[in-house]
Every structure is written in C-alpha cells, then in structure tokens.
Amino acid sequence: TPTLRWEDAFSPAGRRLSSSAIREILKITQAPDVISFAGGLPAPELFPMDAIRQAASSVLDRYGPAALQYSTTEGHLPLREWIAARVNIPPANVQIMTGSQQGLDLLGKVLIGEGDVVLVEAPTYLGALQSFAPYGPRYLQMQTDEGGIDLDALEEQLKTTRAKLLYCVPNFQNPTGRTLSLERRRRLVELTARHGVIVLEDDPYGSLRFTGEEIPSLYELALEACGGPDGSHVVYSGSFSKVLVPGLRDAWVQAALSLVRKLVQAKQGADLHTPTFNQMIIAELVHDVMPAQIGRVKAVYGARAQTMMAEMKAHFPAGVTHTVPQGGMFLWVTVPEGLDTTPLLERAVARKVAFVPGAPFYALGGGENTMRLSFSSANDGQIARGIRALGETLHEALA
Ligand SMILES: Cc1ncc(COP(=O)(O)O)c(CN[C@@H](CCCC(=O)O)C(=O)O)c1O
C-alpha cells in the first residue's frame, strides 16, 4: 500500500499554520534551573487557590449536574451580564470564548477572506499572526514609535490602501509593553470609522496598570461616537487569564449583534461552548476575589518591572535599550543592529536564562535585533540572576 505523505494531505489552510515561538520556547524553559523571561505566564504563586477551591465546590452545590452538562454557545449568562454591565451594553453583545486566543481564531475565520488587507503593529502579538494565517490575510505593518501606532503614518497609509481589519493591543502591548495615548486612540477610532476599517482591540492586560492614569478603551470611545454596540466598528477582546488564572481558558468578545451571531455559528463548529464548570467558577470570582487579585498582581508586577529595569541598567552593555511599561507583563529590548537574538537564545539558555527573540513578532520580517522579556513570573532574586546572565551573554556577543 502506498505510504501516505501527510505533508501532501494538508489543506491550503493547514499549510499556512506554523508553530508559536513562545510555545516552542516554553518547552526549553521547563527545565527547573532555567530562569524564564519567555512566556507571558501569570505568577503562579499569586493564584487565589483557596478561593478557587471554594468557588468550585459552591458551583457544584448550587448548580449540581448542570455545572457539568453541555451549555449554551453564547456562554453562562451571569458571566455575560457581569461583563456587559462594565461597559453598559446588553449581554447579547458579549460572547464567551475559550481563551482570547480562540476569539482571535474565530474572528479571523469569520472576518478574514483570502487576500484581505490586515493592518498590524510592527511588532505585534505573534499569537494573532498564528491565528489569522490560515485565512490568507495580506499583512500591512503600521509604523510604530515609542507611543505605539504612529497615527500620522496610518492616516497616509489609509489614503492609498483599502484595509479590512486593524489588529492592535493598545494597553501594555504584547510584545513591546507600550500604551497608546488617549489622543492617538481618539484619532484611531475616527480614522478607521471614516475608512470603514474594522478594529480588533485585543486587551488581556488592560486591568494591570501599575503607573499612570487609566485610559478608556477604543471600544468605549467608539460606543460614544457610534451611539451603541451595534453601530460600533470596534470589536473588543477581553480575558480572565491575566487577572485571575489562564488555565480555566475563559475570555470574551464584545461586538455588534450581527458579528456575535456569526461568532456563535463559528464557535458551534469549534468547541460547541466554553467549559461550563470553568465559566461558573469565574462568575463566582469576578465580584470579590478578582478585584483583590488585580490589586495584588499589579503591585507584584510593578515591583518586578522596576527590579528588571534596575538590573538591566546595572548589567546590560551600552547600546542596549528597552521600553518602560506602565503595566502588563512585558518589556522590549533592542540590541545594536547586526546582533541576531535568535541564535543568541541558545547561548542564553546555556547560561540558564530564556527570552523570546523579537523576529517572530514581525508579520513581514525584520526585528532580528530585538527580544521580549516577561517580568511577571520570576521573583526578584531570579530576575537579578537572570538579567545578570543575559547581560554576560550580550557582553560576550558584542565583544
Ligand atoms: C495580546 C494577547 N492576546 C491574546 C492572548 C491569549 O490569551 P488567552 O487565550 O486569553 O489566555 C495573549 C497571551 N499571550 C501570552 C501567553 C501565550 C503563552 C503561551 O503560549 O503559553 C504570551 O504572549 O506569552 C496575548 O498576549
């Protein structure tokens, strides 16, 4: 019998799939003695274990077998009601997702047609590029500066380009840690509305601000401008992963009713619904446990960001620069042109420290002399040792 060559069997969509650099690196960093600045992993020692244990048992007491039964694709109503009330929209405009990663995949499936132009930041979250790839987008990179998306450049770009979608992470951006100012947000909402560009606002870190003032989301600014959720061209993706725990895979999308209805159809074909039990546990935690957890996490991540920046100042070579995040989990390092951080990772891991090379965060290539560092899941001692080891690696590479 002829041996089946699976490479020949993959569909065009299948052929467009590639591995996540973050997931691949996480395998290396499993070694216990490696200090990892790679994955955007929430600090496990901060997980509210007792509260979750109690929530799980009270959910089983309250709902009985229904907590373990199939449930609706739209999601657990009490959870949708809580999410909707935060931005004063009807629960019908909220769709629960199995992680915001699923939201990105289903939004790609229902919105991106072959060759559609998708505007992305340079660099952007590589997981979005991975989710969108099978649907055949034509990526265009938006110019960015220290303040994130350059709106003057975008205004010029939209004069000559018809774009379908604009994907962005306005708060504490993955991977740069940058935050888009209120002034730029207003311009972005107005400009995209004028040009009929759909905006995907991906905001898993928005609650984790440790310095500076809160800034309204693009979604909230659009609500004001478009008079309600069904007239808004902005789609908002939120997640419980970084403000509670990532392993329960609970997130959501806020969007116009027509889009939510299409997402429901896509989700039916993907996983029927997000795990019933997990949604009910999250719904127990959002009232009291989550606000306290957010306070704890912000304080720890803010302190760890300060530690990391102080250690970089002390141990990194001249000519190496980094962003200064106001929240979230990441900062972005730029090394002198000509030094490629992808081969550098191996030498860093030999010194028991890991990071994510920057190149995979660029949709159209470039960024070889950059890297992403996460400060969320290493304690101060590990940050000091890891940054010192990374500094030695950089000194050696630049010698
Ligand atoms: C901008 C942005 N959008 C969506 C996600 C996915 O988060 P969830 O699916 O809601 O947990 C993430 C999570 N990214 C982390 C987690 C991925 C790590 C992993 O693959 O385990 C990271 O970049 O390291 C994100 O940063």
Ligand as a Chemical Component Dictionary entry (heavy atoms), coordinates in Angstrom:
data_LIG
# 
_chem_comp.id                   LIG 
_chem_comp.type                 NON-POLYMER 
_chem_comp.pdbx_formal_charge   0 
_chem_comp.three_letter_code    LIG 
# 
loop_
_chem_comp_atom.comp_id 
_chem_comp_atom.atom_id 
_chem_comp_atom.alt_atom_id 
_chem_comp_atom.type_symbol 
_chem_comp_atom.charge 
_chem_comp_atom.model_Cartn_x 
_chem_comp_atom.model_Cartn_y 
_chem_comp_atom.model_Cartn_z 
_chem_comp_atom.pdbx_ordinal 
LIG C1  C1  C 0 -2.195 40.095 23.186 1  
LIG C2  C2  C 0 -2.654 38.720 23.605 2  
LIG N1  N1  N 0 -3.843 38.266 23.143 3  
LIG C3  C3  C 0 -4.292 37.040 23.490 4  
LIG C4  C4  C 0 -3.544 36.214 24.314 5  
LIG C5  C5  C 0 -4.132 34.848 24.652 6  
LIG O1  O1  O 0 -4.590 34.873 25.981 7  
LIG P1  P1  P 0 -5.735 33.864 26.486 8  
LIG O2  O2  O 0 -6.060 32.907 25.376 9  
LIG O3  O3  O 0 -6.918 34.733 26.848 10 
LIG O4  O4  O 0 -5.149 33.186 27.681 11 
LIG C6  C6  C 0 -2.312 36.647 24.831 12 
LIG C7  C7  C 0 -1.490 35.774 25.742 13 
LIG N2  N2  N 0 -0.135 35.795 25.321 14 
LIG C8  C8  C 0 0.844  35.233 26.255 15 
LIG C9  C9  C 0 0.520  33.795 26.531 16 
LIG C10 C10 C 0 0.896  32.874 25.481 17 
LIG C11 C11 C 0 1.895  31.972 26.148 18 
LIG C12 C12 C 0 1.660  30.568 25.755 19 
LIG O5  O5  O 0 1.595  30.311 24.526 20 
LIG O6  O6  O 0 1.591  29.755 26.695 21 
LIG C13 C13 C 0 2.268  35.420 25.704 22 
LIG O7  O7  O 0 2.392  36.168 24.740 23 
LIG O8  O8  O 0 3.237  34.906 26.265 24 
LIG C14 C14 C 0 -1.875 37.931 24.469 25 
LIG O9  O9  O 0 -0.695 38.405 24.929 26 
# 
loop_
_chem_comp_bond.comp_id 
_chem_comp_bond.atom_id_1 
_chem_comp_bond.atom_id_2 
_chem_comp_bond.value_order 
_chem_comp_bond.pdbx_ordinal 
LIG C1  C2  SING 1  
LIG C2  N1  SING 2  
LIG C2  C14 DOUB 3  
LIG N1  C3  DOUB 4  
LIG C3  C4  SING 5  
LIG C4  C5  SING 6  
LIG C4  C6  DOUB 7  
LIG C5  O1  SING 8  
LIG O1  P1  SING 9  
LIG P1  O2  DOUB 10 
LIG P1  O3  SING 11 
LIG P1  O4  SING 12 
LIG C6  C7  SING 13 
LIG C6  C14 SING 14 
LIG C7  N2  SING 15 
LIG N2  C8  SING 16 
LIG C8  C9  SING 17 
LIG C8  C13 SING 18 
LIG C9  C10 SING 19 
LIG C10 C11 SING 20 
LIG C11 C12 SING 21 
LIG C12 O5  DOUB 22 
LIG C12 O6  SING 23 
LIG C13 O7  DOUB 24 
LIG C13 O8  SING 25 
LIG C14 O9  SING 26 
# 
